[in-house]
């Protein structure tokens, strides 16, 4: 399964992904991770800085779902996949971590490991006003105004 161009664009612009995992007792857990990168059209990853519960859950059950949203365009992408943890002392970590350094600079030095997700499903999502003919430009204008009211 691959990400659409729209999905890739959302992850690039808004790399905050809400990661859903299952704990050892079978309960769902969701945690935001702000260091996502699309490695290619079928693989995404985040740098683990301080996510001990997420890592423990993924070690127990590597299946995960992540949701990324563009809060202005009100579009999103839902991604499911199998995760694998890339430890900091591995060759693969050394090959990949430079991509985080290029995007986040010194923050990348705090990454303890990488979580790589091989995508098994991907779905683009939109808000219902698009069904009624609202354009993306209209949606962005509306939400820029709403956010300006919250954060003047």
Phi, psi and omega in degrees: 000143179235158174282145173287166175299323178296318178297315177301318181295318180298314181296322179294316183281326185229077187284011176277108180251138177266110189265122176259130177227175176239129180278179185293343178263006178084010180271142177286145178224139177232134181215133179284141176230124188259012184241036181285145169225145168273116180283327173196189185291346182236011182216130173236164180203156172229154177269124179279117176253312177207075183225055185298323180290318178299315180297315179299317179296319181289330175294324179286316182215107186286355179285137181213161172227138181231140178240130176241140181224142169265106186289344179270311179282345182058049174233154183212171172223132176254128184235132173244150177183180177258127182262157171217143184264129180253109184288151185294340180267009181268158177297321181298319177303312180301326179285330186263326192298336177300332178295324177288320178299323180294330182266316188248006176058229185297336178303327181299335179293341181270356181288123182270330179196167176248146173247114182257130182244119173274118188287129175251337176211146176214135181220125174281140182233147175224162179276152185305330179304334176297328178296336182264006175099003177294139180269162177299319179300319178295319180296315179297316178301314180300314184282336171296318178296315180299315180291327177295328176290324180284317183237075182294000000 
